[in-house]
């Protein structure tokens, strides 16, 4: 036993434990729970709580840690000048920016974040403000202060050209995307007046405004660029009234948009009660009949076919429907010397069934079609809108359920 007031000697087992932690015991501390140790790696001396040796965590040298914090701060554009302003808060220090001398409290970990290339210190409010001022100047703007809307990443700016002010996102100013909303709105009003419109307000859709048509008084949301270009827009209500009148003149009733969703088509009802989709142009020219009551190709037997066409050194597939395939080939207007092979086909009891299936396929694979301009050089009359590359034949046959011939049939040579 040791006498009262004396320390127990350090045992060999304890010295081995100290060395396993990278430390050497060099003396006792006034606090009996601590001991004085020297780090074997850096030779710095430090008091260490004896209870730390029971833990698995690494014991760190306070001097080396401070040197590391100083190095990290220097790389980030700062230098440590003391403890945090509220006292020695764990994990925080008082820093001074090397660039603008502004002092702020930061957590030690924030100094380890990489800085964007070509920018001043983004963690320093003073440097950030200077950068925002330079970005505003490059965009012919002036940074006035904090945003009035209170939104994060926004600042209050003024425009040099017009003296208008507003809150804008800092990144938009940096890339030159910000523009004066007041001047922009006034410009939209002038553009609207040139085209017989009146701008009422901003629209609910992106880049759209709510306009009033001066001629009819109807209101509609229109894209600003379309008004500027004075094209690709019209009064939808007036157009609907026109389509209703044209349908009445043709003896049918306009029900609404077409089931297929094609903007050129509408759904119409005949006096017999049958309903079908037709183009507004067909109704306007009164070239519309009921496919259920009248004897048309939609009621006759038909087939979906794939043709492989060789012409002018090119080979491609032609997908189509017909009740008379040889006659249909003659209507293509293919060049002299073209060879037409029949690859696969499928018979249908009516043309309506084959037409619906073919339309769905074309809609699904419209991106696979060969360009119309490219195909027009081979099809002088029609058929150039439904051509595909030869390696697409397997997909066509599988999805449409066609029967493939063991050997393609040579139908004709033009």
Beta strands, then each sheet from edge to edge (+ up, - down):
strand 1: 23-28
strand 2: 34-39
strand 3: 45-49
strand 4: 78-83
strand 5: 92-97
strand 6: 103-107
strand 7: 141-146
strand 8: 154-159
strand 9: 165-169
strand 10: 197-202
strand 11: 208-213
strand 12: 219-223
strand 13: 253-257
strand 14: 265-269
strand 15: 275-279
strand 16: 302-311
strand 17: 314-322
strand 18: 339-348
strand 19: 387-388
strand 20: 403-413
sheet 1: 1+ 2- 3+
sheet 2: 4+ 5- 6+
sheet 3: 7+ 8- 9+
sheet 4: 10+ 11- 12+
sheet 5: 13+ 14- 15+
sheet 6: 19+ 17- 16+ 18- 20+
end
